[in-house]
Structure formats: C-alpha cells, structure tokens
Amino acid sequence: MSLRLFELMLTAAGYTVAISAAAIAIGLAIGILVCAAKLSPRLWLRWPAIVFVSFFRGVPLLVQLLLIYNLLPSLGIAVPSLVAALIGLSLCTAAYQAENLRGGFISVPRGLLEAADMAGLSPWQQFRRIRAPIALRLTVPALVNEAILILKASSLISVVGVVELTRMAQNLSASTYRPLLFYSVAGGLYLAINWIVAAGGSVGERVLRRGRLS
C-alpha cells in the first residue's frame, strides 16, 4: 500500500472518530433528558421517554438511518448526508445511554438517600453529592461499551453517502482490486481506536474509584 492510500485511510479513520464522538456527546445530552423523563413520576413525561427508548432500541440502526435520510427531505428539510447520519447515530445512542444512566440511578442504595434525608440534605444536594456520583461510577463501563458500539456501528452511515472508514476501504478496494489489504487495514484501525477508547474508560474508572476512596 502506498503512503498516499494509507493517508486516505487514516483521514477516513479520523472522520469516523469525529462523527462518533459528536454522536456520543449529543446522544449523552439527549440521554440525560430521556433518563430524567423516565424517572419522573409524571406520566406525560415518562410515556414519551418510554416510546423513544423502545423505538430506537427496537429498530435496527440501519433502518433508522434510512428512515431519517428519506424522511427529512419528504418534510421539506434538506440536510447533508452527514447531518442525517449524525442525527441517526445520536438518537440511537441516546436511547441506550438513557437506559444505562437510569440503571445507575435506580441502583443507588436506598439507605444512603434515607440517611441524606435524616441529615437534612436538600434534593439537589442529594443529587449532586450522592446520586449523580454513584450513578456515574456504576454506568461508566456501560457508557464506554456504548461508545465502542457506536464507533463500530458508524460503519453503517456509508449507506447514506458518508465516506467514513468502511466506505473508504470499499472505494479503495474497488479501485485497486485489493479488498483483503484495505479491509485488513480498516479492521486494524477500528481495533486501535476501540482499544484507545477502552483504555481511556479504564483510566476513568480508576480515577472515579480513587475519588470514592479518598
């Protein structure tokens, strides 16, 4: 493989990381809101959140991407393929992250909250000092796993015309007739990226654990 072709693969890998990171960040923001809605005692907040999570966890991401890509123009909303792909990835990961966060919050020991009530802590103080830190520690592994899944699932956005790592490998293998080489390189790049994400998650877990013990 020439240096120029390898640079194209690296550029596409960077593009994949950027799109995935943006989707994960947007999805986390949406996921926090959906999680709060699902934990709310108000039905008018909880039921839309339940429907949202059920849809985006129950429908394959590929179908979601194609729906969004074709739905927006039919509504008179013209957006680039990249924006449609980013919307699809963000909404999909938001549903999973919302459930991860909800699992963390409902796993907070009830005794701690009762002790906080007896100590006179306000609901906001309980959230900031007890519920949020504990829920974050409990959900970090699941959130890191979701980030890795989205990085791998980003290969599907090629169906809406976005040239990311997988699409670049397809294009180069078709033009050079060397599919084994380029798909091997793509696999190696995905592996390296996901290893870095997993390592970063492990560091984050150790930092949070150290904060708990200190």
C-alpha positions as CSV (number, residue, x, y, z in Angstrom):
1,M,0.0,0.0,0.0
2,S,1.3,3.4,-0.9
3,L,1.7,6.1,1.7
4,R,-0.9,8.2,-0.1
5,L,-3.5,5.5,0.2
6,F,-2.7,4.9,3.8
7,E,-3.1,8.6,4.5
8,L,-6.6,8.4,2.9
9,M,-7.4,5.5,5.3
10,L,-6.1,7.5,8.3
11,T,-8.1,10.5,7.3
12,A,-11.2,8.4,7.0
13,A,-10.5,6.9,10.4
14,G,-10.2,10.4,11.9
15,Y,-13.5,11.3,10.2
16,T,-15.1,8.2,11.8
17,V,-13.8,9.2,15.2
18,A,-15.1,12.8,14.9
19,I,-18.6,11.7,13.8
20,S,-18.8,9.0,16.5
21,A,-17.6,11.4,19.2
22,A,-20.1,14.1,18.2
23,A,-22.9,11.5,18.2
24,I,-21.9,10.2,21.6
25,A,-21.8,13.7,23.1
26,I,-25.1,14.7,21.6
27,G,-26.6,11.3,22.5
28,L,-25.4,11.7,26.1
29,A,-27.1,15.1,26.4
30,I,-30.3,13.7,25.0
31,G,-30.0,10.6,27.1
32,I,-29.8,12.6,30.3
33,L,-33.0,14.3,29.4
34,V,-34.7,11.0,28.4
35,C,-33.4,9.3,31.6
36,A,-34.8,12.1,33.7
37,A,-38.2,11.8,31.9
38,K,-38.3,8.0,32.5
39,L,-37.6,8.5,36.2
40,S,-40.2,11.2,36.5
41,P,-43.4,10.4,38.4
42,R,-45.4,12.4,35.8
43,L,-46.9,10.2,33.1
44,W,-46.8,12.9,30.4
45,L,-43.0,12.9,30.7
46,R,-42.5,9.2,31.3
47,W,-44.5,7.7,28.4
48,P,-42.9,9.7,25.6
49,A,-39.5,8.7,27.0
50,I,-40.6,5.0,27.1
51,V,-41.7,5.2,23.5
52,F,-38.5,6.9,22.4
53,V,-36.3,4.3,24.1
54,S,-38.4,1.4,22.8
55,F,-38.3,2.7,19.2
56,F,-34.6,3.5,19.0
57,R,-33.6,0.3,20.8
58,G,-36.0,-1.9,18.9
59,V,-35.5,-0.8,15.3
60,P,-32.1,-1.6,13.6
61,L,-29.8,1.3,13.2
62,L,-29.6,0.8,9.5
63,V,-33.3,1.2,9.2
64,Q,-33.3,4.3,11.4
65,L,-30.6,5.9,9.2
66,L,-32.6,5.1,6.0
67,L,-35.8,6.4,7.6
68,I,-34.2,9.7,8.7
69,Y,-32.3,10.1,5.4
70,N,-35.5,9.8,3.4
71,L,-38.0,11.3,5.9
72,L,-36.3,14.7,6.2
73,P,-36.5,15.6,2.5
74,S,-40.1,14.5,2.3
75,L,-40.8,17.0,5.1
76,G,-39.1,19.8,3.1
77,I,-36.0,19.7,5.3
78,A,-32.9,19.5,3.1
79,V,-29.9,18.4,5.1
80,P,-26.5,17.0,4.0
81,S,-25.9,13.2,4.4
82,L,-23.5,13.9,7.2
83,V,-26.2,15.7,9.2
84,A,-28.8,12.9,8.6
85,A,-26.2,10.3,9.7
86,L,-25.3,12.3,12.8
87,I,-29.0,12.6,13.8
88,G,-29.5,8.9,13.4
89,L,-26.4,7.9,15.4
90,S,-27.2,10.4,18.1
91,L,-30.8,9.4,18.6
92,C,-29.9,5.7,18.6
93,T,-27.1,6.0,21.2
94,A,-29.3,8.4,23.3
95,A,-31.8,5.6,23.9
96,Y,-29.1,3.2,25.1
97,Q,-27.3,5.8,27.2
98,A,-30.6,6.8,28.8
99,E,-31.2,3.2,29.9
100,N,-27.6,2.9,31.2
101,L,-28.0,6.1,33.2
102,R,-31.4,5.0,34.5
103,G,-29.9,1.7,35.7
104,G,-27.2,3.6,37.5
105,F,-29.6,6.0,39.3
106,I,-32.0,3.2,40.4
107,S,-29.0,1.2,41.8
108,V,-28.1,3.9,44.3
109,P,-28.6,2.3,47.7
110,R,-31.8,3.5,49.3
111,G,-30.2,3.6,52.7
112,L,-27.9,6.4,51.6
113,L,-30.8,8.5,50.4
114,E,-32.6,7.9,53.7
115,A,-29.5,8.9,55.6
116,A,-29.2,12.0,53.5
117,D,-32.9,12.9,54.3
118,M,-32.1,12.5,58.0
119,A,-29.0,14.7,57.6
120,G,-31.2,17.4,56.2
121,L,-29.8,17.4,52.7
122,S,-32.0,19.0,50.0
123,P,-33.0,17.0,46.9
124,W,-30.4,19.0,44.9
125,Q,-27.7,18.3,47.4
126,Q,-28.6,14.6,47.4
127,F,-28.4,14.5,43.6
128,R,-25.1,16.4,43.4
129,R,-23.3,14.7,46.3
130,I,-24.8,11.2,46.3
131,R,-27.0,10.1,43.4
132,A,-25.0,11.6,40.5
133,P,-21.5,10.5,41.6
134,I,-22.6,6.9,42.5
135,A,-24.7,6.6,39.3
136,L,-21.7,7.8,37.2
137,R,-19.4,5.3,38.8
138,L,-21.9,2.5,38.1
139,T,-22.5,3.4,34.5
140,V,-19.0,4.3,33.3
141,P,-18.3,0.7,32.0
142,A,-21.7,0.7,30.2
143,L,-21.1,4.1,28.7
144,V,-17.7,3.2,27.4
145,N,-19.1,0.0,25.9
146,E,-21.8,2.1,24.2
147,A,-19.1,4.4,22.8
148,I,-17.3,1.4,21.3
149,L,-20.5,0.0,19.8
150,I,-21.3,3.4,18.2
151,L,-17.7,3.6,16.8
152,K,-18.3,0.2,15.1
153,A,-21.9,1.0,14.1
154,S,-20.7,4.2,12.4
155,S,-19.7,1.9,9.5
156,L,-23.4,1.8,8.6
157,I,-23.6,5.6,7.8
158,S,-21.9,4.7,4.5
159,V,-25.4,3.7,3.3
160,V,-26.4,7.4,3.3
161,G,-23.4,8.5,1.4
162,V,-21.0,9.4,4.2
163,V,-17.4,8.4,3.3
164,E,-16.0,7.1,6.6
165,L,-13.5,4.4,7.3
166,T,-15.5,1.5,5.9
167,R,-16.7,3.4,2.8
168,M,-13.1,4.5,2.1
169,A,-12.0,0.9,2.4
170,Q,-14.7,-0.1,-0.1
171,N,-13.8,2.6,-2.5
172,L,-10.1,1.9,-2.4
173,S,-10.5,-1.9,-2.7
174,A,-12.8,-1.4,-5.7
175,S,-10.4,0.8,-7.5
176,T,-7.2,-1.2,-6.7
177,Y,-8.8,-4.7,-6.7
178,R,-7.1,-5.4,-3.3
179,P,-10.0,-5.9,-0.9
180,L,-8.2,-8.1,1.6
181,L,-5.5,-5.4,2.1
182,F,-7.8,-2.5,2.7
183,Y,-10.4,-4.3,4.8
184,S,-7.5,-5.6,6.9
185,V,-6.2,-2.1,7.4
186,A,-9.7,-0.9,8.2
187,G,-10.1,-3.6,10.8
188,G,-6.7,-2.8,12.3
189,L,-7.7,0.9,12.6
190,Y,-11.0,0.1,14.2
191,L,-9.3,-2.2,16.7
192,A,-6.7,0.5,17.6
193,I,-9.4,3.2,18.0
194,N,-11.6,1.0,20.2
195,W,-8.5,-0.1,22.3
196,I,-7.8,3.5,23.0
197,V,-11.4,4.2,24.0
198,A,-11.4,1.1,26.3
199,A,-8.1,2.2,27.8
200,G,-9.5,5.7,28.4
201,G,-12.6,4.2,30.1
202,S,-10.4,2.1,32.4
203,V,-8.4,5.2,33.4
204,G,-11.7,7.0,34.1
205,E,-12.9,4.1,36.3
206,R,-9.7,4.2,38.3
207,V,-10.0,8.0,38.8
208,L,-13.6,7.7,40.0
209,R,-12.7,4.8,42.3
210,R,-9.8,6.8,43.8
211,G,-12.2,9.7,44.3
212,R,-14.6,7.4,46.2
213,L,-11.8,6.0,48.4
214,S,-10.2,9.4,49.2
